[in-house]
């Protein structure tokens, strides 16, 4: 996220302002953190579904 949105797509994204700074700067600073959090929640939800499917879930 930081590389793609913060470096490669920085110019078009910096036209959009968030909190007084360009969106490209925001992605370079915070984008990877939020992406990582989304991946954690997705992983947890998917693993819970697999646990239920194979009947190894906790009650």
Secondary structure as UniProt FT lines:
FT   HELIX           2..3
FT   HELIX           4..8
FT   HELIX           10..13
FT   TURN            14..15
FT   STRAND          17..18
FT   TURN            19..20
FT   STRAND          21..22
FT   HELIX           23..26
FT   HELIX           27..31
FT   HELIX           32..53
FT   TURN            54..55
//
